[in-house]
Amino acid sequence: MKSQAKHTYSLTLLLFVVGFGLFFYRHLALDVPLSENKSVNSWTVEANLKFTAERDRPVQARFMIPNSPAHFVILDEYFVSQNYGVMTNLRGNNREAVWSLRRSTGPQSLYYRAIFREADAQSVSNLKSSYPKKQQLPDNQKAAVETIIKHARASSADIQTFAQSTIQILNQEDGNAKLLVEGDMSDKARVDALIKILAEAKIEAMPIQGVYLKQENRAQMKWYLTVYNGNQWLFINPQTGVVGLPKHFLIWTYGQNTLFEVSGGQKPSFSLSVSPTPMNALSVAKMRGLQAESKLMRFSLLELPVHIQETYKILLMIPLGAFIILLLRNWVGLKTFGTFMPVLIALAFRETDLIWGIVLFSTIVALGLLVRFYLDELRLLLVPRLNLILSVVIMVMLFISVISQNLNLSSGLSVALFPMIILTMTIERMCITWDERGALEALSLGAGSLFAAVCTYLVMNIRAISYLLFAFPELLLVLMAVTLWFGQYKGYRLTELFRFKALSGA
């Protein structure tokens, strides 16, 4: 006995560990949400390159596209064009899309569309940058750079504060600053001037172009600066000197690369549009799992056809319903006609609504009992009797449906969802109990079965539980473990405590 108990407890523990282990892995590593209504912030960004193709010339167009941007994950991307071949290449720290066509003429339009999702900050220590080379500057600009470097070093302690001090000096717009930016105080001119100064000071730095993710039909590229401090790349606002990327700033390209190039075409124009696209967290988790080639997501219910998914959403609730019946029978002491009859009736209640379901169930069983008592007078064998009761049950269901249709009672039409075989067996067992143990016992078992079905329905109708079992089917292992644990209980039921109260007092 001890060996058997040890085996049972070991199996229970194993099911607990495996079930909860898969649950936490799916939630924490694969980002499967705990709520079906949870959404994630995501944006759709569309880039459009237009140009006019030259007659009888091969066309090749390319433009930069994001490559693992910090703070964001690319959920999906599309390349839209007509007859063009499309491929993507890595180009230093960047990625570019290349469209090519042997012959074309007239206006051309190429699209790149991607969906981005917020993510945890990603390390950008793997950026590649050649050691900064000092630029050949005119004497006046070189003198201005040396002056700015001297002042910045005097008011800084490390590379980060040096870069910030340099930005502050440029913002003063004195003679040295105006000389370096050549009268242009735009972000691009500021960043170019900063690169010159930092290169002269032997500090690695690169310009960045990006876009703010907000609703905008004609989004404009913004300039930023990234500086290497010896351990990591720091993002710095070229206007304010603030370190760190803004929350909704999407890095599009690193370095001085041009955004787009067209060969075999004229009058190119490039435009961006941004629109918020909140997405369901479960759909996002599915997309990310497939991108990461996760076996757990690939072999999951989410990969089944939608109509099959709906079927399993119902089937997965049956073990939970059976567990509720286990609690009611083995712990409370409630008597019912079998284990699965209340569960199947509860499933029917989910479609009929509770009140209508109780009324329809009671009506069918009552009429079925009347027919069953009449058949007793005919002294029929079991199988013919069950066949007749089944036919009567179906006829009663048909009658209720027709009457409901004519009275415009749509709820009555759902009577067809009741499990007719279960109703037939319930009527038969109830009638036998009536004959053997009396009417009170039969009605008590019928009422207990109906009460159990109602309790099961109330639990199975909780959408949060239904979603969790569908999104995390491994929780059935946990339910099995709890069932094994409860299966070891051999003590008194709750109703027996009241039943034998007098004996306990003696």
N, C-alpha and C positions, 0 to 999 in steps of 0.2 A: 504493500500500500504506500509506504514511504517513497519507494522508487517511482511509483505511478504519479504521486503528488509532485515529486521533484520534477518529473518530466513535464507535467502540466504547467507548473510555474515557470519552467525554463522556456517552454513554448510561448507562454503568455508574455514573458519578458522580451523574447525575440521579436514577436509581432509588434509589441510596443515600440521597440527600438527601430526596427525597419520602417514601420509606418510613420512614426514621427520624424525619422531621419530623412525619408523621401519628401515628407511634407515641408520640412524646413529648407531642404535643398531647393525644392521647386519654388518656394516663396522667396528665399534670400538670394539664391544664385541666379535663378531664371526670371525673377521679378514677377511671378504669377501673383496677382493681387488677392487679398482676402475678401474683397467685396466686388460684386459684378458691376456696380455703378461707379467704381473708381475710374477716373480719367487722368491722363497725363498731358502736360503741356507739350504741344508739338506744333510745328509750323511747316507750311508748304512754301518753298522758295522756287520760283521759276525764272530761269535765265533765257533770254531770247536774243539770238544773233541774226540780224537781217543784213542782206547785201544783194547786189545785182551781179549775177554770174556773167562772165565774158563768153562770147560765142566761141565754140570750137577750142576751148581750153580746159584742161583738167582743173577741177575745183578741190581745194583742200582748205578747210576752216578748222580752227582750233581755239578753244578758250579754256581758261583755268576753272576747275571745279574744286570744291572743298575736299580735303584729305584728312580724315580723322580729326575734325576740329575740336579744340578744347571745350569742355563743358557740354558737348552735344554728341549724340549718336545718330548716324544716318540710318533711318528705319528702312527706307526704300528710295530708289531713284529710277528715273525713266529718261530715255533719250528718244526724242520725237523728231523725225525727219522723213522726207519722202525720197525713196530710192537711194539714199546715202548709206555708205558703209560707216559704222561707228565703232570706235575702240577707245580705250582709255590707257594712258601711259603715265608712269611716274616721272616727274621732272624735278629732281632735287627734292625739296621738302613739299613739293606741290604735286597735284594730279591734274592732268589735262584730258579733255575730250577732243578727239580728232574725227572730223567728218570728211569723207572723201567721195568723189564722184568723177567718172571719166569725162562725161560731157553734160553740160546743162546750159541754160540760157534764161535770162529774165530774173525777176525778183525771187529770192530764196529766203527761207525762214527756218532756222534750226532752234530746237528747244531742249533745254535740260531742266528737269523738274525733280526735286528731292524733298523728302519729308524728314525733318530733324526733330529729335526729342531731347529734352533736357536730361543731363546725366551728371554724375559726380565729376568734380574737376579732374582732368586727366593730366598726367605728367607730360611735359613737352621737352624733357631733357635730351631726347633723341634727335632734336633738330640738327641739321648739318649746316655748318657755316665755315667757310674758309677764313683763315686768320685775316683780320682787317688790314687791308693795304692802304697805306697813306696815299691820298690822292694828290695829283699834281695841281696845286692851287696857285693862283696869282699871288704875288708878294703881298698885296694889301689884304687878301682873304686869309693868307697864311698867318699874317700878323694878328688878324682879328681872332683866328682860332686859338693861337697861342695865348692871347690875352684872356679869352674865355676859359681855357683850360686852367690857367694860373688862378683865376678867381674861384673856379669850381672846386679845385683841389684844396684851396684854403678853407672852404666852407663845407667840406665833406669828409667822411671817414671810411667809406668803402665804395664799391662800384655802384651800388644802388643809389646812395646819397649823392655820388658824383653826377650820375645821370639826371637826378632830380634837380640838383643845383644848376646844371647846364640849362635845363628847361626854364628855370626861374630867370636866369640871365637873359635868355632869348626873349622871354616875355617882357622884359624891361624895354625892349625895342630901342636900345641905344644905337650908337653909330656902328659898333661891331656887329650887332644882331642884324641891322638893316643891310649891312654890307654882305653878310652871308646869305640872307634870303633874297637879296637883290630886289628889295621892295615888295616882295610877295609874302604876306603873312598867312597864307593858307596852310592847312595841315600838311599837305605834301611838301611845301617849301620848308616848313619847320622840320619835318622828318628828315629831308635831305640834308639840311644844315646840321642836325644832330648826328647823323651818320658820319658826316665829315669830321665833326669835332671828336666823336668817340673813336673813330678810326685813327686820328692823330694821337689820341691818348692810349692806343693799343687795347681798346675794349671792343669785344665782339658785339655787334648789334645788327638788327635787320628791320626793315620796314614791314608793316603788315597792312593788308587791305581787307576790310570786312564790311558787314552790313548789320544794322540793328534789326532784330526780328520783331517787327510790329506791323500792323496793317498799313501797307503802302503799295500803291500801284506802280510808282516809279521810284524805287528805292535807290539811294545813292551810296556808293562805296565811301567808307570812312577810313582814314589813315590812323595807324597805331604804331607803336615802337616796341620791339622786344630786345632786351639786353641780357647778355650772359654774364652772371656774376661769379663764374668758376664752378658752381654746383648745379644751377638750373637757370632756365630762361625766365626773365621777369617781363611782364607786360606793363608798359608805362604809357599813360595818356600824354601825348605830345603837347597838349595845351596846358594841362594842370599839373602834370608830374605825379599824379596819383598812380600807385602801383596796383595792378590787378585789372582783369578784364571786367567790363560791365556785364551784368547777368545775362542780358539778351544780345550780346555781341557775338556774331558768328564770323570766325576767321575764314576768309575766302582764299587768300593766297599770301605766301611769304616771299619777301625779296622784292627786287625791282622788275620782275617779269611783267610784261604787258598782259592785260587781261585777255586779249583776243588777237588773232592774226588770221588774215584771209589771203589765200593765194588763188588767183583765177577769178577774182570778184572785185567789185568796186563799191564805193560808198557804204562801208560796213557801219552798222550801229548796234550797240549792245545795251540791253535794258534788263532790269531786275524787278520782280514783284514779290511781295511777301504777304502771306495771309495766315493768321492763327488757325490751326486745325486740331482742336482737342480730339484725342482718340481714346477709345476704350483701353484700359490698362491690360486687360486679358489679350486683346488683339495685338497690342504692342509686344507683350511677352512672347506670344506665339511667333511673331515676326523675328524678334531677337533670337529666340531659340533656334529657329530654322537657319538664321544667318550664322550662328555659332555652331551649327550642325550638332545640336544637342540631341542625343539618342532619346533622352527622356521626353523631350518635346515632340520629336519625330514620331515616336510610337506612343502617342497620347490620344485621348478622345477628341482633342481639338482638330486632329487630322481626318476624322471621319466625315462623311457627307452630313450636311445639316440635318436632314430628316432622320438619319441614324443617331445623331447626337441627341435629338429630342426624345427618341425612344430610350436611350440610356439614361437620360435625366430622370425618367420615370422609374426604370429598372433599379437604378442605384438607390432609390428611396425604399425599396422593398426590404432589404436587410435592416434598415433603420426602423421601419414599421414593425418587423418581426422582433426587434430588440425591445421596442415599447411593449409589445405583447408579453415578452419574457418577464419584464419588470412587473407588469400587472398580474400575471399568473403566479410567478415564483416568489415574488416579494410581497405583493399586496394580497394575493390569494383570490383574485377575481376569477370566476368561472366563465368560460366561453365555449362556443362550439368550435373546437379546433384552434390552431394557431394562425393559419393563413387566411381563414375566412374574414376576420376583422380587418386584416391588412388590405385585402382586395376590395372590400367594401369601402375602406378609407380612400383608396385610389379612385374609386367611382365618385366619392364625395368631392374630390378635388375638381371634378368636371361639372357636377350638378349643383354645387353650393351646399353648405351643411344642412340648412333647414329643409330645403327641397329634397335633399338626399335622404334624410331621416323619414320624411313623409312617404316618399316613393318606396323605400325599403320596407317600411312597416306595412304599407298597402299590399305590396306584392306577397310578402310572407303571410299576411293574414288571409288573403284570398287563396294562396297556395295551401294553407292549412285546411281550409274548408273543403277544398277539392280532395286533399289527402284523406281526410276523415270519411268522405263519401266513398273513396276508392277502397277503404277498409271493408266496406260492406260487400264488395265484389270478390274478395278473397283472391287477389291477384298475386303472382309471384313478384319478386323484388325488381327484376329488370324491366318487365312491362310496366310496373307501377312507376318506376323512375322515369321511363320514357313518356308516360302520360303526364306526369307532373312537369317535366321539362316543356312539353308542348303547351301546357296551360300557362306556365310562367311566360313563355314567349308571346302567347296570345294576350295575356294581361299587359305585357310591355307594349305590344302593338296598339292595344286599345287606349292605353294612357297617352301614347304618342299622338294618335289620331285626335283624341279629345283635346289635348293640349294645343295642337295645331289649329283647331277650329276655334278655340277660346283665346288664341294669341298668347298662350303661355309658353314662351320659348324654353323655360327651365324644364318643363315637363318632357320636352323632346330628348333631353339628355338621359332619360331612363334607359335608352338603348346601350349606354355605357356600363350598366351593371353586369357583373359576371353571372350569366344565367345558370351555368353549371353549379357555381357555388351556391346560388340561391336555391336551386333544386335540392342539393344535398343538405342545406340548412333546414329546409322544410321537412325533408325526410327524417333527419336526426331529431328535430324538434318534436315531430309527431311520435317517434318511437319513445323518446324520453317522456312525453305526455302519458303514453300508455303504461310505461314501466314504473315511473317514479311520481307521476301525478302532474297536474297542470301547473302547480306552483313552481316545481323544479324546472319544468320546460320554459315557463315564462321568465324565470330567474336567469336561466342560461341565455335565453334570447336577449333579455335586457342587458346582461353582462357583455354579450357579444357586440351589441349596438353601442354600449358605453365605451368598450375597448376600441371600436372603429372610430368613434368620435375623438377619443384621446389621440389615437394614431394619426388621424387626419389633422388635428391641430398642430402636431409636431411636424408632420410631413409637409404641411402647407407653409412652413417658415422658409421664405425664399433664401435667406442667408445660409441655412443648412443645406438646402437643395444645391445652391451654387458651390458650396465648399466640397460636397461629395462629388460634384461633376468636375470641378477644377483640380481637386486633389483626391482622386479615387483611392490613393494609398491609405486614406483615412479608414477605409473598410478593414484594413489590417488592424488598426487600433480598435475598431468596433468588435472585431473577432477576438482580440485580446481581452477586452472588457467582458465579452460573452463567456470566454473561458474562465475568467476570474469569478464571475457571478455563478457560473455553472458548478462551482465547488461549494456553494452555500447549501447547507442541509438543515438550517434552523427553522424557526417558526416564521410563518407568514404574518403579515400585519393583521389580517382578519382573524387569524387564529389566536392572537394575543387577546382580542376582545372575546373570542369564543370560549377560551379556557381561562378567562379572568378569575372565575370563581375558584377553580382548582389552584391557581397560583396564590390566591389569598388564603386558602386552607393550609 
